[in-house]
Amino acid sequence: GAFQPSSSFAPAAQPSGSAPSGDQAARAAALKKREKELDAKEKELKKLEAELQAAGGLKKKNWPICVPIIYHNIAEEIPDRSKRVVREMYFCWWGLVFCLWYQFFCGSVMLGESADQATASWFLTIVYIILGIPLSFFTWYRSIYKAAANDSTASYIFFFIMFLVHIGFCVWATIAFPFSAEKWSFCGWMTAIAAFDEGDFPGIVYIIGACFWTVLAVYSLWCLKDSYLFFRGKGGVEQAKQDAAVEAFRAGMQAGSATRR
């Protein structure tokens, strides 16, 4: 007869533990379902974002170019009558950025000359860059940008306060009293005169820096005057007085009602 394989040669039955259990199959199905739901929500959000961008309700961040964190577009967001003033302030902000970086260069020159207090001054120039650039942008420049875009009197007032602080900083940097650790951190006129004691090259570098700060201080004063005349010309001063009168009236009414109680 035909050869019959022995039962010992038959394939062994697969252990029951190797097959996925019912719980594992249920979890896998749940994960797949959840993944599909998340994909559907992501598609829905992208569609909604595209619709908002098309309608102008959601604007893609575009500034700064390297790492966009805000939307900035003077030509699109600022009314024609306000564009000139906002552009002047934008140039003023870039002037501050340039002066702060040039100041860092001056501190580096003094560090190379091994001048007294050069290391501390060099670190201070870095601090001025780290703090000065973002603070100036998000305080006075962003304030006048929003004020012009939204015609906000409160934003104009906040801008004037912060821009006066900026002008004070520029004047201080232009004069540059050589105090202790700040001896070489500002490249103003007094520091520039003292820099010639360290050599002709440091002195010339600091003299150029003093000229830059002088130009920026004068330009900032001119921008302040121009922005104030614009603010007054559009009725901003009268509006601010009216707002102050309304707030004083409200405060008086609240104080009166509290007294009667």
ZAMARGU-4260 file (C-alpha; in steps of 0.2 Angstrom, whole numbers, plus 5000, padded with zeros to 4 digits):
<rodrens>
0) 5000/5000/5000 | 5004/5018/4999 | 5016/5026/5012 | 5007/5034/5026 | 5016/5048/5035
5) 5017/5045/5054 | 5008/5056/5065 | 5024/5061/5073 | 5029/5070/5056 | 5013/5080/5056
10) 5015/5099/5059 | 5012/5104/5077 | 4997/5114/5081 | 5000/5133/5083 | 4999/5137/5102
15) 4984/5147/5106 | 4994/5161/5114 | 5003/5166/5098 | 4987/5171/5090 | 4981/5189/5094
20) 4969/5189/5108 | 4952/5197/5107 | 4957/5212/5118 | 4972/5215/5107 | 4962/5215/5091
25) 4949/5227/5099 | 4963/5239/5104 | 4970/5238/5087 | 4954/5242/5079 | 4951/5257/5091
30) 4968/5264/5087 | 4964/5263/5068 | 4948/5271/5071 | 4956/5285/5082 | 4969/5288/5068
35) 4956/5290/5055 | 4946/5302/5066 | 4962/5313/5069 | 4966/5312/5050 | 4949/5318/5046
40) 4950/5332/5059 | 4967/5338/5052 | 4960/5339/5035 | 4945/5349/5041 | 4956/5361/5050
45) 4967/5363/5035 | 4952/5366/5024 | 4945/5379/5037 | 4962/5388/5038 | 4963/5389/5019
50) 4945/5396/5018 | 4950/5409/5032 | 4966/5414/5022 | 4956/5416/5006 | 4943/5427/5015
55) 4957/5437/5024 | 4952/5432/5041 | 4968/5422/5045 | 4984/5429/5039 | 5000/5418/5038
60) 5014/5424/5049 | 5028/5431/5038 | 5040/5441/5050 | 5054/5439/5053 | 5058/5429/5038
65) 5070/5417/5047 | 5057/5412/5060 | 5040/5420/5057 | 5030/5424/5073 | 5019/5438/5067
70) 5011/5445/5051 | 5018/5461/5045 | 5013/5470/5030 | 5013/5489/5029 | 5007/5490/5012
75) 4992/5479/5015 | 4987/5483/5034 | 4991/5501/5035 | 4979/5515/5028 | 4987/5526/5015
80) 4987/5541/5026 | 4997/5532/5039 | 5009/5523/5029 | 5022/5536/5029 | 5023/5538/5048
85) 5024/5519/5050 | 5037/5517/5037 | 5047/5531/5046 | 5046/5521/5062 | 5051/5505/5054
90) 5067/5513/5047 | 5070/5520/5064 | 5069/5503/5072 | 5081/5496/5059 | 5092/5510/5063
95) 5092/5505/5082 | 5096/5487/5077 | 5111/5493/5066 | 5118/5504/5080 | 5116/5490/5093
100) 5126/5478/5082 | 5139/5491/5078 | 5140/5494/5097 | 5144/5475/5099 | 5158/5477/5086
105) 5165/5491/5096 | 5165/5481/5112 | 5173/5467/5102 | 5187/5479/5096 | 5190/5484/5114
110) 5190/5466/5120 | 5204/5463/5107 | 5214/5477/5114 | 5213/5470/5131 | 5206/5487/5138
115) 5201/5489/5156 | 5183/5483/5159 | 5182/5476/5141 | 5175/5459/5145 | 5161/5466/5156
120) 5157/5479/5142 | 5157/5466/5129 | 5144/5456/5138 | 5134/5471/5141 | 5133/5475/5122
125) 5126/5457/5120 | 5113/5461/5133 | 5108/5477/5124 | 5105/5467/5108 | 5095/5453/5116
130) 5084/5464/5126 | 5084/5480/5115 | 5079/5473/5098 | 5063/5463/5103 | 5058/5476/5117
135) 5059/5490/5105 | 5049/5481/5091 | 5035/5475/5102 | 5033/5491/5112 | 5035/5507/5102
140) 5035/5501/5084 | 5022/5487/5086 | 5011/5500/5095 | 5011/5513/5082 | 5009/5499/5069
145) 4993/5493/5078 | 4987/5511/5081 | 4988/5515/5063 | 4980/5499/5057 | 4966/5500/5070
150) 4965/5519/5072 | 4967/5516/5091 | 4970/5531/5102 | 4976/5521/5117 | 4989/5512/5106
155) 4995/5530/5100 | 4997/5535/5118 | 5007/5520/5123 | 5018/5522/5108 | 5022/5540/5113
160) 5027/5534/5131 | 5038/5520/5125 | 5046/5530/5111 | 5051/5543/5123 | 5060/5530/5133
165) 5068/5525/5116 | 5074/5543/5113 | 5081/5544/5131 | 5091/5528/5128 | 5098/5535/5111
170) 5103/5551/5119 | 5112/5542/5133 | 5121/5531/5121 | 5126/5546/5110 | 5134/5554/5126
175) 5140/5538/5133 | 5147/5542/5150 | 5161/5530/5154 | 5155/5522/5170 | 5164/5506/5177
180) 5157/5491/5168 | 5148/5501/5155 | 5165/5510/5151 | 5165/5503/5133 | 5148/5496/5131
185) 5141/5512/5123 | 5150/5520/5108 | 5146/5538/5111 | 5156/5553/5111 | 5163/5553/5128
190) 5168/5535/5126 | 5175/5538/5109 | 5187/5552/5116 | 5193/5540/5129 | 5195/5526/5116
195) 5209/5535/5108 | 5219/5532/5124 | 5219/5513/5119 | 5224/5517/5101 | 5220/5526/5085
200) 5210/5511/5078 | 5198/5509/5093 | 5196/5528/5094 | 5191/5529/5075 | 5179/5514/5077
205) 5171/5523/5092 | 5170/5540/5084 | 5160/5531/5069 | 5149/5523/5082 | 5146/5540/5090
210) 5141/5547/5073 | 5128/5533/5071 | 5120/5536/5088 | 5119/5554/5085 | 5110/5552/5068
215) 5098/5540/5076 | 5094/5551/5090 | 5091/5566/5079 | 5081/5555/5067 | 5071/5548/5082
220) 5067/5566/5088 | 5061/5570/5070 | 5050/5555/5069 | 5042/5559/5086 | 5038/5576/5080
225) 5031/5570/5064 | 5021/5556/5072 | 5014/5569/5085 | 5009/5581/5071 | 5000/5567/5062
230) 4991/5561/5078 | 4986/5579/5081 | 4980/5582/5063 | 4969/5567/5063 | 4960/5573/5079
235) 4970/5561/5091 | 4973/5574/5104 | 4955/5579/5105 | 4950/5561/5106 | 4962/5557/5120
240) 4955/5572/5130 | 4937/5566/5127 | 4942/5548/5132 | 4951/5556/5148 | 4935/5566/5152
245) 4924/5551/5150 | 4935/5540/5161 | 4935/5554/5174 | 4916/5556/5173 | 4914/5537/5176
250) 4926/5537/5190 | 4916/5551/5198 | 4900/5542/5196 | 4907/5526/5204 | 4914/5536/5218
255) 4897/5544/5221 | 4887/5528/5220 | 4899/5520/5233 | 4897/5535/5245 | 4878/5534/5244
260) 4879/5516/5249
</rodrens>
